[in-house]
Amino acid sequence: MNFVRRAAIAVTLLGATAAGGAVGATVLTTPASAQTSTTAPATTTAPAASATDPATGTHAGGPHQANGKTETLLTGDDLAKVTAAVDSTEPGATIDRAETDADGAVYEAHITKADGTKATVKFDASVTITSVDAGMS
């Protein structure tokens, strides 16, 4: 190999090494907030706001389905009976929604107790409370 060709290869390799080092130094010294990314940023979707009927305190959103059954919001006498039962068992509680239950009970009421904790009250067909479970299900 002649001298000119060797010199050209050496200059090319030196140039590539210097350019690579410059790029690496730039990446290492550039703050992360100033670096750009070719990937799309992660997006989050806020949960839909829960619409509540101010007159009854019941959930006004769409029906919930479980075990092949669709829950429906309580109205009229059923709502009045569930409300009275909740008031007698959990004084000062607010009913967030009252509905038929697709998970075994006949009715359920999702409540916020006077101390701010959440609970689910389950009822049988005669609107007798069968359980009060911590949290909302």
Secondary structure, DSSP 8 states (H G I E B T S, - for coil): --HHHHHHHHHHHHHHHHHHHHHHHHHHHS-GGG---SS------------EETTTTEE-S---EETTEE--B--HHHHHHHHHHHHHHSTT-EEEEEEE-SSSSSEEEEEE-TTS-EEEEEE-TT--EEEEEES--
